[in-house]
Amino acid sequence: MTDSENTERFLLQIPWDCIRKQESILRSPFFPFLFSLTVHLSCCLPYICLDMFCFRVRVVRWYKIQPQSTVTWTMTWSCLCKILHNHVFFIFPLSVVHWYWTPVVSPPPLAPEMLSVVKDILACLLLFDTQYFFWHLLHHKVSLLYYIFHKEHHIYTTPFSLTTENTNFWEILSLSFFTTLNSALLDCHPLTDMLFAVINMYLSVEAHSGYEFPWSPHKLVPFGLYGGAQHHDLHHQKFKVNYAPYFTHWDRLFGTLQEKSRNTETLKRQ
């Protein structure tokens, strides 16, 4: 192992050792539930604050994709209640079932290599993107599936951060299943698994945030390979475009990709 590889492993080993010391918490049936809820709301919080100041601070409104829209306290409270309901009545019971049926395995003593973490997270994101694209496309093309399982997510044509999990229990279960399955298929290190969960939740919230900043992910990934908030915002407006959650290749292949709306820049300048 080279010196650079040793350094990379050491950088991950420190936080991994700290996590391993909390093994009793990690094995608790409450941990997945609390981890998911805490990370999700933490990702939403900055955007909730932006929504509060959007119509008071002009510079914030400049970065809003649909600057004419308003996120009210009623909308915020409704979505927050839905998130808590999904976590308490669906994610927590699933966590208990998973805890009961999963054999107790001690976490590995060594942290993964940095390159391995990056490759596994990218692979998990690409797999999730593929799975959700076809799930999403199916639930829009089959009217019965749309009206029973997915329509609730499209109540708001102007998405904001808390609408990310403002959805039916079936969608929550499906996405949780994809996330868990991908880590298992790739045999990811537990630390990689946790990092993937955090990144996946952040990217999902960012896609629903309703804001486009110079540092937004789709502006950092070259060649238009990543859709981001602008991409998903158009999906909520027009319903029949931009089905992929993150990347753009599946929408390009299926002819469902739509780029930035020309009306957006006009509205921002008003």
C-alpha positions in Angstrom: 0.0 0.0 0.0 1.4 3.4 -1.0 1.8 6.4 1.3 -1.1 8.2 -0.4 -3.4 5.2 0.1 -2.3 5.0 3.8 -3.1 8.7 4.2 -6.5 8.3 2.6 -7.4 5.3 4.8 -6.2 7.2 7.9 -8.5 10.2 7.1 -11.5 7.8 7.0 -10.2 5.6 9.9 -10.6 8.4 12.4 -14.4 9.0 11.9 -14.9 5.3 11.4 -13.3 4.5 14.8 -15.6 7.2 16.4 -18.7 5.5 14.8 -17.6 2.0 15.9 -17.5 3.2 19.5 -21.2 3.8 19.2 -21.9 0.2 18.2 -24.7 -0.3 20.6 -26.5 2.7 19.1 -25.9 1.5 15.5 -27.5 -1.9 16.4 -30.6 -0.3 17.9 -33.8 -0.6 15.9 -34.3 3.1 16.5 -31.1 4.1 14.7 -32.2 3.8 11.0 -35.4 5.7 11.9 -33.6 8.5 13.7 -30.7 8.6 11.2 -33.1 9.0 8.2 -35.3 11.6 9.9 -32.3 13.7 11.2 -30.4 13.7 8.0 -33.5 14.5 5.9 -34.6 17.4 8.0 -31.0 18.7 8.3 -30.8 18.7 4.5 -34.1 20.6 4.3 -33.4 23.2 7.0 -31.2 25.6 4.9 -33.8 25.7 2.1 -36.6 26.2 4.6 -34.7 29.2 5.9 -34.3 30.5 2.3 -38.0 30.1 1.7 -38.7 32.3 4.8 -36.6 35.1 3.5 -37.3 34.7 -0.2 -39.8 37.6 -0.6 -37.9 39.8 1.9 -34.4 39.5 0.4 -34.1 40.1 -3.3 -30.9 38.3 -3.8 -32.5 35.0 -2.5 -35.4 35.4 -4.9 -32.9 35.8 -7.8 -31.8 32.2 -7.3 -35.3 30.8 -7.0 -36.3 28.8 -10.0 -40.0 29.9 -9.9 -39.6 33.3 -8.2 -43.3 34.0 -8.4 -44.1 31.2 -6.1 -44.6 31.3 -2.3 -44.0 28.6 0.3 -46.5 29.2 3.1 -46.4 28.0 6.6 -49.5 25.9 5.9 -47.6 24.1 3.1 -44.6 23.7 5.3 -46.5 22.3 8.2 -48.5 19.9 6.0 -45.4 18.4 4.4 -43.6 18.2 7.8 -46.6 16.2 9.2 -46.4 13.9 6.2 -42.7 13.3 6.7 -43.2 12.5 10.4 -46.1 10.2 9.6 -44.1 8.3 7.0 -41.2 7.8 9.4 -43.2 6.8 12.4 -45.7 4.5 10.7 -43.6 3.0 7.9 -39.8 3.5 8.2 -39.7 2.7 11.9 -41.7 -0.6 11.7 -39.4 -1.6 8.8 -36.4 -0.8 10.9 -37.7 -3.0 13.7 -38.3 -5.9 11.2 -34.9 -5.5 9.7 -33.3 -5.4 13.1 -35.1 -8.5 14.2 -34.3 -10.6 11.1 -30.7 -9.4 10.5 -28.0 -11.3 12.3 -25.7 -9.4 14.6 -22.4 -8.7 12.8 -19.6 -6.6 14.3 -18.5 -3.7 12.1 -15.1 -4.2 10.4 -12.2 -2.6 12.2 -10.7 -1.0 9.2 -12.2 1.9 7.2 -12.6 1.5 3.5 -10.1 3.1 1.0 -11.1 6.5 -0.3 -11.2 5.4 -3.9 -13.4 2.4 -3.0 -15.8 4.8 -1.2 -16.0 7.1 -4.3 -16.5 4.2 -6.7 -19.1 2.5 -4.6 -21.1 5.7 -4.0 -21.1 6.6 -7.7 -22.2 3.0 -8.6 -25.0 3.2 -6.0 -26.2 6.5 -7.3 -26.2 5.3 -10.9 -28.1 2.1 -9.9 -30.6 4.2 -7.9 -31.0 6.6 -10.8 -31.8 3.7 -13.1 -34.2 2.0 -10.8 -36.1 5.2 -10.0 -36.2 6.3 -13.6 -38.1 3.1 -14.7 -40.2 3.1 -11.5 -41.1 6.7 -12.1 -41.8 6.3 -15.8 -44.1 3.3 -15.1 -46.0 5.2 -12.4 -46.6 8.1 -14.9 -47.5 5.9 -17.9 -49.9 3.6 -16.1 -52.8 5.8 -14.9 -53.9 3.5 -12.1 -50.4 3.5 -10.6 -50.2 7.2 -10.9 -53.5 8.0 -9.2 -53.1 5.5 -6.4 -49.4 5.8 -5.6 -47.7 8.8 -7.1 -50.2 11.6 -7.6 -49.8 12.8 -4.0 -46.2 13.8 -4.7 -47.4 16.1 -7.5 -49.8 18.1 -5.4 -47.3 21.0 -5.7 -46.2 22.1 -9.1 -43.6 24.3 -7.5 -41.5 21.9 -5.4 -39.7 23.0 -2.2 -37.4 21.0 0.0 -40.1 19.4 2.2 -42.0 18.1 -0.8 -39.2 15.5 -1.3 -40.9 13.0 1.0 -44.4 14.4 0.7 -45.5 11.2 -0.9 -47.4 7.9 -0.6 -46.1 5.1 1.6 -45.6 2.9 -1.5 -43.1 5.3 -2.9 -41.3 5.7 0.4 -41.0 1.9 0.7 -39.8 1.5 -2.9 -37.1 4.1 -2.6 -35.9 2.7 0.7 -35.8 -0.8 -0.8 -33.7 0.5 -3.8 -31.3 2.3 -1.5 -30.8 -0.8 0.8 -30.6 -3.2 -2.1 -27.9 -1.3 -4.0 -25.5 -1.2 -1.0 -26.1 -4.9 -0.5 -25.5 -5.8 -4.1 -22.2 -3.9 -4.2 -21.2 -5.3 -0.7 -20.5 -1.8 0.5 -18.5 -1.1 3.6 -20.9 0.2 6.4 -19.2 3.6 6.3 -19.8 3.8 2.5 -23.4 2.7 3.1 -24.0 5.6 5.5 -22.3 8.1 3.3 -24.3 7.0 0.3 -27.5 7.4 2.4 -26.5 11.0 3.3 -25.5 12.0 -0.2 -28.6 10.4 -1.7 -30.9 12.2 0.7 -29.1 15.5 0.1 -29.3 15.2 -3.7 -33.0 14.3 -3.5 -33.7 17.4 -1.3 -31.6 19.6 -3.6 -33.5 18.4 -6.6 -36.8 19.5 -4.9 -35.4 22.7 -3.3 -36.6 25.1 -6.0 -33.3 26.9 -6.0 -30.4 27.1 -8.5 -27.1 28.4 -7.2 -23.7 28.7 -9.0 -22.5 25.8 -6.8 -25.5 23.6 -7.5 -24.5 20.0 -8.4 -25.7 20.2 -12.0 -23.4 23.2 -12.6 -20.4 21.3 -11.1 -20.9 18.1 -13.2 -19.8 18.8 -16.8 -21.5 18.1 -20.2 -25.1 18.3 -18.9 -24.8 14.8 -17.4 -26.6 15.8 -14.2 -30.1 17.3 -14.1 -30.5 18.7 -10.6 -33.1 21.1 -9.3 -33.8 22.9 -12.6 -34.3 19.5 -14.3 -36.7 18.2 -11.6 -38.6 21.4 -11.2 -39.6 21.1 -14.9 -40.9 17.6 -14.1 -43.2 19.0 -11.5 -44.4 21.7 -13.8 -45.0 19.5 -16.9 -45.3 16.0 -15.5 -44.2 14.1 -18.7 -40.6 15.1 -18.9 -37.4 14.5 -16.8 -38.2 11.3 -15.0 -34.7 10.5 -13.7 -33.9 11.8 -10.2 -30.3 12.9 -10.8 -28.6 12.1 -14.1 -29.8 12.9 -17.6 -28.7 9.9 -19.7 -32.0 7.9 -19.4 -34.2 10.8 -20.3 -31.9 11.5 -23.3 -32.3 7.9 -24.4 -36.1 7.8 -24.0 -36.6 11.3 -25.5 -38.1 12.7 -22.2 -35.4 15.2 -21.4 -36.3 18.9 -21.4 -33.8 21.6 -20.7 -34.3 24.8 -18.7 -37.4 26.7 -19.4 -36.9 30.1 -21.2 -39.6 31.7 -19.0 -37.6 31.2 -15.8 -34.9 33.8 -16.7 -37.5 36.3 -17.7 -39.3 36.0 -14.4 -36.1 36.4 -12.4 -35.4 39.7 -14.1 -38.7 41.2 -13.3 
